[in-house]
């Protein structure tokens, strides 16, 4: 069982009201929020809504962006969590009568525009993977050149990719899509600094297209530290947040709950959190945040990847000589609970004790055995290790 150590960083923030100028009496008063008492910073008070906004149109757009401005959507501003419409022939987009049906429950001839903002927590190169059937285009920051695109309607589902350098903060995002005939699908994934290829999660997508917004998650890091993993994250705002669950995986796909911390309810104050996974697996470990909210389904952070490299397992017993009592030091110190046995030279087990090694502290062993040479056997999650020791010699 994991021994989890978590500590929520001290929350320090102050809110300062400022007066409105006479000519701006009808304007919204923005608070001055700060992560420290000494430094105030202007931030918008409109909190971002997770996900994207979708408009659906009858007809196929034939790779022309002007289609979406020349025609009125039949479905407007539908909220969606993320772009994960796995290829299918049934109505996986739930467009209903917007589409044309040449066969029962097999929609064709419709188009869609998905819009919002993407929050980037770390500067660096990001690769976007756009899978679609039929055509799809991804634009960022209103750049006239798409980051990735699938042009035309003469191919089955396929994935194209493109890489760009992004700075921390908000970036406008738009995806245009069209279904002409046959099956349909649209999936948007990305990878980036310390991030494996993954679906773009709803925790970094915001449905407000133009408005200046305050993101929820500003920072999330997972870093290897002495055979453990240190996790920390920061929020700029929280709405109806009942808690955060750190989830862990060894394959990047199947996640289990590692630990939970209470959230900040509804707040426009910056909050910082940190925690430790004392027993990561050797090799790659994957972590994500699940924000629990009382008003909606969970919101997820990007997945972070951390590699724990194997180190030699070393058992140290001292002092030598000793009076029958000794100390046990085991490295690496993240193997958790271990079973210690002492076996005399005739092969008979004469002592057994369960010891905890999760915190890396020295373990005092007082077996009360006769002076002599013994075989120490230590069984841990990493295996069984043996070493001869002397007691009272």
C-alpha positions in Angstrom: 0.0 0.0 0.0 1.4 3.4 -0.9 2.4 5.6 1.8 1.4 9.0 0.5 2.8 12.2 1.6 1.1 15.3 0.6 1.2 18.9 1.7 -0.8 21.7 0.4 1.2 24.8 0.0 0.2 27.8 2.0 -2.3 29.8 0.1 -1.4 33.3 0.0 -3.4 35.8 -2.0 -4.9 39.2 -1.5 -7.7 41.0 -3.4 -7.6 44.8 -3.8 -10.5 46.8 -5.1 -9.8 49.8 -7.3 -12.0 52.7 -8.1 -13.7 53.0 -11.5 -13.0 56.2 -13.5 -16.1 58.4 -14.1 -16.0 57.7 -17.9 -15.9 53.9 -17.2 -18.9 53.7 -14.8 -20.6 51.0 -16.9 -17.6 48.8 -17.1 -17.0 45.6 -15.2 -14.9 46.1 -12.1 -11.9 43.8 -12.2 -10.3 42.7 -8.9 -6.6 43.0 -8.3 -5.4 39.5 -7.3 -2.0 38.4 -6.1 -0.2 35.3 -5.0 1.7 37.4 -2.4 0.7 40.3 -0.2 3.5 42.5 -1.5 2.8 42.2 -5.3 -0.7 42.8 -6.9 -1.5 41.7 -10.4 -4.5 42.5 -12.6 -6.3 39.3 -13.8 -9.7 38.9 -15.5 -12.5 37.7 -13.3 -14.3 35.7 -16.0 -13.4 32.1 -15.3 -13.0 29.8 -18.3 -15.6 27.2 -19.0 -14.0 23.7 -19.8 -14.3 22.4 -23.3 -15.0 23.9 -26.7 -18.0 25.4 -28.4 -19.5 23.6 -31.5 -21.6 24.9 -34.4 -23.1 22.3 -36.8 -24.2 23.1 -40.4 -26.2 21.2 -43.0 -24.0 20.4 -46.1 -20.4 19.7 -46.8 -17.9 22.6 -46.6 -15.6 21.4 -49.4 -12.4 22.6 -47.6 -13.6 26.2 -47.7 -13.5 28.2 -44.4 -15.9 30.8 -45.9 -18.6 28.1 -45.8 -18.9 28.7 -42.0 -19.4 32.5 -42.4 -21.7 32.3 -45.4 -24.1 29.9 -43.8 -26.0 29.9 -40.5 -25.5 27.0 -38.1 -28.4 24.7 -37.4 -26.9 24.0 -33.9 -25.1 26.9 -32.3 -22.7 27.0 -29.3 -23.1 23.4 -28.3 -20.6 22.7 -25.5 -18.3 19.7 -26.0 -15.6 18.3 -23.6 -12.9 17.5 -26.2 -12.5 16.4 -29.8 -12.8 12.6 -29.4 -15.4 11.5 -32.0 -14.1 8.0 -32.7 -14.7 6.9 -36.3 -18.2 5.4 -36.7 -21.1 5.2 -39.1 -23.8 6.0 -36.6 -24.6 9.5 -35.3 -21.6 9.8 -33.1 -21.6 13.7 -33.4 -25.3 13.7 -32.4 -26.3 16.1 -35.2 -29.7 14.5 -35.8 -31.7 16.3 -38.5 -28.7 18.6 -39.4 -27.3 15.7 -41.6 -28.7 14.0 -44.6 -29.5 10.3 -44.2 -29.1 8.0 -47.2 -29.5 5.0 -44.8 -31.0 4.7 -41.3 -28.9 6.2 -38.5 -26.0 6.9 -40.9 -25.6 10.7 -41.1 -23.8 12.3 -44.1 -23.5 15.8 -45.6 -22.8 17.9 -42.5 -20.0 20.2 -41.3 -18.9 21.6 -38.0 -16.8 24.4 -36.5 -15.2 23.9 -33.1 -13.8 26.9 -31.3 -12.3 28.0 -28.1 -9.0 28.6 -26.4 -6.1 26.3 -25.5 -4.1 27.0 -22.3 -0.4 26.0 -22.5 1.3 25.5 -19.2 4.9 25.2 -20.4 6.7 26.8 -23.3 8.1 24.5 -26.0 7.4 22.6 -29.2 4.0 20.9 -29.4 2.9 18.3 -32.0 -0.8 18.2 -32.8 -2.3 15.0 -34.3 -5.5 15.6 -36.3 -7.4 12.4 -37.2 -10.5 12.7 -39.4 -12.9 11.3 -41.9 -13.6 13.4 -44.0 -11.8 16.8 -44.1 -10.5 18.7 -41.1 -8.3 21.7 -40.4 -6.7 22.9 -37.2 -5.8 26.6 -36.7 -4.1 28.2 -33.7 -3.9 31.9 -32.9 -5.7 32.9 -36.0 -2.7 32.0 -38.1 -3.7 31.8 -41.8 -1.8 28.5 -42.1 -3.3 25.5 -40.4 -1.1 23.6 -38.0 -2.4 20.3 -39.3 -5.1 19.3 -41.9 -6.8 16.5 -43.8 -7.9 17.9 -47.2 -10.6 16.4 -49.3 -13.0 13.5 -49.0 -11.5 10.7 -51.0 -9.7 8.9 -48.1 -10.7 6.8 -45.1 -10.0 7.9 -41.6 -6.4 9.1 -41.3 -4.2 11.1 -39.0 -2.0 14.0 -40.0 0.3 16.1 -37.7 2.0 19.4 -37.4 4.4 20.9 -34.9 4.6 24.5 -33.6 6.3 26.4 -30.8 3.9 27.8 -28.2 4.4 30.1 -25.3 2.7 29.7 -21.9 -0.8 31.1 -21.8 -4.0 31.1 -23.9 -4.1 30.4 -27.6 -7.2 30.6 -29.8 -8.1 27.3 -31.3 -10.4 26.4 -34.2 -11.1 23.2 -36.0 -13.2 23.0 -39.2 -14.7 19.6 -40.1 -16.9 18.1 -42.7 -18.5 14.7 -43.3 -19.4 14.0 -47.0 -20.2 10.3 -47.0 -19.6 7.0 -45.3 -18.2 6.8 -41.8 -17.2 9.9 -39.9 -14.8 10.7 -37.1 -12.6 13.5 -35.6 -10.0 13.2 -32.9 -7.5 15.8 -31.7 -4.4 14.8 -29.8 -1.1 16.5 -28.9 2.3 15.9 -27.3 4.7 18.4 -25.8 7.3 19.0 -23.0 7.2 16.0 -20.6 3.8 15.1 -22.2 3.2 11.9 -24.2 0.8 11.8 -27.1 -2.7 12.2 -25.6 -6.2 13.6 -26.3 -6.2 17.3 -25.7 -8.0 17.3 -22.3 -10.9 19.5 -21.3 -8.9 21.0 -18.4 -6.8 23.1 -20.9 -9.7 23.9 -23.3 -12.0 26.8 -22.8 -15.2 27.5 -24.8 -15.0 31.3 -24.6 -13.7 32.3 -28.1 -13.0 36.0 -27.7 -13.4 36.9 -24.0 -10.4 37.4 -21.9 -10.7 34.7 -19.3 -9.0 33.4 -16.2 -7.9 29.8 -16.6 -8.3 27.2 -13.8 -5.1 25.2 -14.2 -2.0 27.3 -14.7 0.8 24.9 -13.9 1.2 21.1 -13.4 4.5 19.4 -13.0 5.7 15.9 -12.1 9.4 15.5 -11.4 11.6 12.6 -10.4 13.3 13.2 -7.1 15.5 10.5 -5.4 13.4 7.6 -6.7 10.2 9.4 -5.8 8.0 11.7 -7.8 7.3 15.3 -6.7 4.0 16.7 -8.0 2.9 20.3 -7.8 0.1 22.3 -9.5 -1.3 25.8 -9.3 -4.8 27.2 -10.1 -5.7 30.8 -10.9 -9.4 30.2 -10.1 -11.6 27.4 -9.0 -15.4 27.0 -9.4 -17.4 24.6 -7.2 -14.2 22.6 -6.7 -14.5 19.9 -4.1 -11.1 18.3 -4.6 -8.2 17.2 -6.8 -7.4 13.5 -7.4 -3.9 12.7 -8.6 -4.2 9.7 -10.9 -1.3 7.4 -11.9 -0.6 5.0 -14.7 2.3 2.8 -15.9 1.1 2.7 -19.5 -0.5 6.1 -20.0 -3.9 4.7 -20.7 -5.3 2.9 -17.6 -5.2 5.2 -14.5 -5.8 4.6 -10.8 -6.3 7.0 -8.0 -3.1 7.8 -6.1 -4.2 10.5 -3.6 -6.7 13.2 -3.1 -6.5 16.8 -1.8 -9.4 19.2 -1.0 -10.0 22.0 -3.5 -10.7 25.7 -3.0 -14.5 25.6 -3.6 -15.2 28.8 -5.6 -12.4 31.2 -5.6 -10.6 33.8 -7.7 -7.5 33.5 -5.5 -4.4 31.7 -6.7 -3.9 28.3 -5.0 -0.8 26.1 -5.0 -0.7 22.4 -4.2 2.0 19.8 -3.9 2.3 16.1 -3.2 4.7 13.1 -3.4 4.4 9.7 -4.8 6.9 7.8 -2.7 6.7 4.5 -4.6 6.7 5.1 -8.4 7.4 2.1 -10.6 10.8 1.7 -12.2 10.5 2.9 -15.8 7.9 5.3 -17.0 5.1 6.7 -14.8 2.3 8.8 -16.0 0.3 11.3 -13.9 -2.8 13.5 -14.4 -5.0 15.6 -12.3 -8.7 15.0 -12.0 -10.5 18.1 -10.7 -13.8 17.2 -9.0 -16.6 19.8 -9.2 -20.0 19.7 -7.6 -21.7 21.3 -10.7 -20.4 19.1 -13.5 -18.4 16.0 -14.5 -14.6 15.9 -13.7 -12.1 18.1 -15.5 -8.7 16.7 -16.4 -5.2 18.0 -16.8 -2.7 17.0 -19.4 -0.8 13.8 -18.7 2.8 14.2 -17.5 5.4 11.5 -18.0 8.2 10.8 -15.5 11.0 8.2 -15.9 12.3 6.4 -12.8 15.6 4.8 -13.7 16.7 1.6 -12.0 19.3 1.9 -9.3 21.3 -0.9 -7.6 19.6 -2.2 -4.5 22.0 -1.9 -1.5 21.6 -3.1 2.0 23.9 -1.7 4.7 24.1 -3.0 8.3 26.0 -1.1 11.0 27.7 -0.8 13.3 30.1 -3.6 12.8 31.0 -4.9 15.3 27.8 -4.5 17.4 26.3 -5.6 20.6 23.5 -7.6 18.9 21.5 -4.5 18.0 22.0 -3.0 14.5 20.7 -0.5 12.1 19.4 -1.3 8.6 19.8 1.2 5.7 18.3 0.2 2.3 18.7 2.2 -0.9 16.7 3.0 -2.9 14.4 3.9 0.0 11.0 3.7 -1.9 10.4 0.0 -1.7 7.7 0.3 1.1 7.2 -2.4 3.6 9.7 -5.3 3.7 9.9 -8.6 5.6 13.2 -9.1 7.4 14.3 -12.7 8.4 17.5 -13.9 10.2 18.6 -17.5 9.4 21.4 -19.2 11.4 24.2 -21.1 9.8 22.2 -24.4 10.1 19.5 -22.9 7.8 17.0 -22.4 10.6 14.9 -19.2 10.7 15.4 -17.7 14.1 13.9 -14.2 13.7 11.3 -12.3 11.6 10.2 -8.6 11.6 8.3 -6.4 9.3 10.1 -3.1 8.6 8.9 0.1 6.8 11.4 1.5 4.3 9.0 4.0 2.6 10.4 7.1 4.3 14.1 6.3 3.8 14.8 6.4 7.5 17.2 4.0 9.3 15.6 1.0 10.9 16.7 -0.1 14.3 16.7 -4.0 14.6 16.9 -5.6 18.1 16.5 -9.3 17.5 17.9 -10.4 20.9 19.9 -13.2 19.3 23.0 -15.0 20.4 26.4 -13.9 19.2 27.2 -15.4 15.8 26.9 -15.2 12.0 23.5 -15.0 10.4 22.0 -14.7 6.9 19.8 -11.7 6.7 17.0 -12.0 4.1 15.0 -9.0 3.1 11.9 -9.4 0.9 10.6 -6.3 -0.7 8.4 -5.3 -3.7 11.7 -5.1 -5.7 12.7 -8.7 -4.8 14.4 -10.7 -2.1 18.0 -9.8 -1.1 20.4 -11.7 1.2 23.5 -10.7 3.1 25.6 -12.3 5.8 25.8 -10.2 9.1 27.5 -10.7 12.4 25.7 -10.1 15.7 27.7 -9.3 18.9 31.0 -9.7 17.1 
